[in-house]
Amino acid sequence: MGVDRLLTPEEAAEILAVSPKSIRKWLRQGKLKGAKAGRLWRIRERDLEAFLNPVLHALETAPEDDEPLTEEDKRAITEAEKAIAQGKTKAWERVKREMGI
């Protein structure tokens, strides 16, 4: 298992083209994951990548689902996966147009 490089707030700020002050604010707010040793913050590269990808970040920080899938849910997922594999899906933009949204 490889070890992530630890970035300083200044290095993270340079990567994101923001100020180190913004990075420290996001760290304090918990928007960006980091570790604090004394007064020094460090950010793992993977945490900075997760911050940049909101979907990935949401998945990684989402609480565990406490309700198991029902058999009906499992069947619906299987059918949806088959439809996707067979190309029987519509583009989201087309669906929105058809729905008038």
NORFEN-V739538 format. One record per pair of residues at least 12 apart in sequence whose C-alpha atoms are under 10 Angstrom apart, sorted by the first residue. I is the first residue (numbers start at 1). J is the second residue. Records with the same first field share a line. If there is no record, write none. Layout:
I = J, J
This chain:
3 = 44, 45
4 = 43, 44, 45, 46, 47
5 = 42, 43, 44, 45, 46
6 = 34, 35, 41, 42, 43, 44, 45, 46, 47
7 = 34, 41, 42, 43, 44, 45, 48
8 = 20, 23, 24, 34, 40, 41, 42, 43, 44
9 = 21, 22, 23, 24, 27, 34, 40, 41, 42, 43
10 = 23, 24, 41, 42
11 = 23, 42, 43
12 = 24, 42, 43, 44, 45, 48
15 = 48
16 = 48, 52
23 = 41, 43
24 = 40, 41, 42
27 = 41, 42, 43
28 = 41
31 = 51, 57
32 = 47, 48, 49, 50, 51, 52, 57
33 = 46, 47, 48, 50, 51, 57
34 = 47, 48
47 = 60
